[in-house]
Amino acid sequence: MHLPEDGEHHVVIVGGGFGGLYAAKALGNKPVRVTFIDRRNYHLFQPLLYQVATGGLSPADIATPLRAIVSRLKNIRVLQADVTDLDPSQQIVYLKDGQVSYDSLIIAAGVTHHYFGHDTWAPLAPGLKTIEGALDLRQRIFSAFERAETEEDTERLNAEMTFVIIGAGPTGVELAGALGELAHHTLINDFRHINTRDVKILLLEGADRVLPPYPPVLSERAAKSLDKLGVTVITGAKVTDIEDHIITYTDGEHTHQIQAATAIWAAGMKASALAHVLAERTGVALDVFGRVKVTEHLTVPGQTDILVIGDLAYREDPAGTPLPGICPVAMQQGGHAAKLILNRLKGKPTKAFRYFDKGSMAVIGRHAAVVNLGRLKFGGFPAWLTWIFIHIAYLIEFDNKLVVLVRWAWNYLTKKKGARLITNRIE
Amino acid sequence: MHLPEDGEHHVVIVGGGFGGLYAAKALGNKPVRVTFIDRRNYHLFQPLLYQVATGGLSPADIATPLRAIVSRLKNIRVLQADVTDLDPSQQIVYLKDGQVSYDSLIIAAGVTHHYFGHDTWAPLAPGLKTIEGALDLRQRIFSAFERAETEEDTERLNAEMTFVIIGAGPTGVELAGALGELAHHTLINDFRHINTRDVKILLLEGADRVLPPYPPVLSERAAKSLDKLGVTVITGAKVTDIEDHIITYTDGEHTHQIQAATAIWAAGMKASALAHVLAERTGVALDVFGRVKVTEHLTVPGQTDILVIGDLAYREDPAGTPLPGICPVAMQQGGHAAKLILNRLKGKPTKAFRYFDKGSMAVIGRHAAVVNLGRLKFGGFPAWLTWIFIHIAYLIEFDNKLVVLVRWAWNYLTKKKGARLITNRIE
């Protein structure tokens, strides 16, 4: 164990997502002091937020207190705080309430939703980035079923029974699949007036296929699995307006309107506001989504003591393709950032960052998924098993998420979902 | 399976707690139609709410969707709705949005907090009756630790590190024990500036001992167990004022003030507002806490078609002692109400309701409890095992709460608590 000493190199990490957490872990019990700052008191396993939204898991199943994760790494102190500004020349990070000076700064503040300038859409079609957002969505989904059960007007009933998901990337596909499972398996015995199998789930995608970043063969498989779960995929659909209960989209020629009580946004991302602060203070360039254009070492050009990693960083691979905003990239960048700082202290050089692509995957409903491991591409039940194995392995790494395994096994065997509580009710 | 027919006797149940739920289950697949109304979409296992507040369990671990519980009982329809009024002569229950007519009405709307006329205390010392309340409390508890970690002013630091629980009934005792466990076991490695063992947990009780409804020998044992967990019990203490960060109480002679950032109310209860509506419409007498004084058949005097059960009902046992507001009473009354209605339809008489006391218990921290089974009174680890066994048996009855068993086993072995997320954060 290494206890921090006052004179030691001080690393400040902003953001407790995968990037920040892997950097912190790699700096644990090393000859540096670390201050690990997040607005939340927990690390969130975002890829499973859709399970919280659809009642399959509880927030605590996919989130772990940051303090618990680093409790044995005595050179790391955790601060729950909002970072508001920074001063690169003085090496100071400003908090909402106080300030922290640094020798090295790792910024891993992530991304948030992007409604392409239509901020009024946000409350009507919420996205899925936070636990509160997932619980809000859960409440919307199950309240729609409750209202449908007592609705006598046919038009309003149809709207309650229609769910629109905008964006067919991994999040949109996984959400649509989970909704299909709810309507066609979990809830079929629970209502007396409505037949939950009549629910319409519409998945709108601007590109010409679902999962556009994946190989076409997997998009096809995903579309087939979605179809089996009663999800209607509409590709080439560009949403032009969202009002309460009405979603408007164009297919390029015609304009269509969907009456739906529940709309979910899974389409766009933009960088955390901290990127703009950084651009203002250092002059660093941002890409169109506000992400920070970093050097091959993940540093801010001209500011070797400031590193940006994870979804907030923009970097291309040698072929000129931008690195995707997914967990493995953030994790590897976190490790790289820590290594770079430790090597510098020893006077050793560090190779440029290279992303090692282990593959990607998405899950669709109860036992179908698609997996892309480079040359190896497969779908169906084997893909689902692979998906669940890898996700549980990650969860277990941080904590006692054994419980999730039991819950999933149970959900799988019984087709039940125990976490479909409508909470956050305003009294 | 019995499908409801339109001409059949229609039972309306208001409230999905233990009383209402056991009535509904006893009426399932019987020759009656049942409408089961609750403001929430779930049944809540209230005795474990303190575990949610202290980060040991997630809401979905102790709550089950009502629809899931009765999904196979096809003569029961569930309605998520607020009951606002009733008309006994027309046999109509009014909802916020609509109305339902009944042939028999079972009211099991329960109780809420009572601040003895000091309603301004409610936001300063919240109680523990709902999931939202438990999550609010969880946020207060863990945020106090977070603020303490960065607080430099000694006086403010002491206030953050002080927790006051008002009322040493089972809820107060269990909460105090769980807080003691957090401070002395769970969190000891998680902070760098504060020592969580320095936390002060003060349990204020107006009577002369903790757990006043229990036999004195068990109160003594509970007090000893609390002491081991660092809880300071102050008996004979009557709270006279609660302001932000200041709790004032009198010991009869002197007035004392405690500086504490977190205060929790576990002292008083009053009947749901529906009792007053019922009194207005039927003239039934209420007791001092607003509970409905029912007949020996649990009916409202003069209104044989209206039954009141659970915490909302006031009834004395043959010795003249009021029945306690605990789950077993509510469960047995639910069964009695169903039997009475079914017997009437067959023209059969029903014996007066008699409560069969199976005992009571309370848990204190990680492996101590007290159990009162009439002649058999015991404490310590055997009592804890009994407590956990009975509670899990109840949880499993409703659902797949196997997961809770795994989580508890894990929490017990590791002394960890995974659910200590600070959510509901206002952005």
Interface residues (C-beta under 8 A of the other chain):
Chain A: R39 R40 N41 Y42 G55 S58 P59 A60 D61 A63 T64 P65 R67 A68 S71 R72 K74 R77 V78 L79 Q80 A81 G98 I131 E132 L135 F142 E146 E149 T150 L187 N189 D190 F191 R192 H193 D399 N400 K401 L402 V403 V406 R407 W410 T414 K416 G418 A419 R420 L421 I422 T423 N424 R425 E427
Chain B: R39 R40 N41 Y42 G55 S58 P59 A60 D61 A63 T64 P65 R67 A68 S71 R72 K74 R77 V78 L79 Q80 A81 G98 I131 E132 L135 F142 E146 E149 T150 L187 N189 D190 F191 R192 H193 D399 N400 K401 L402 V403 V406 R407 W410 T414 K416 G418 A419 R420 L421 I422 T423 N424 R425 E427
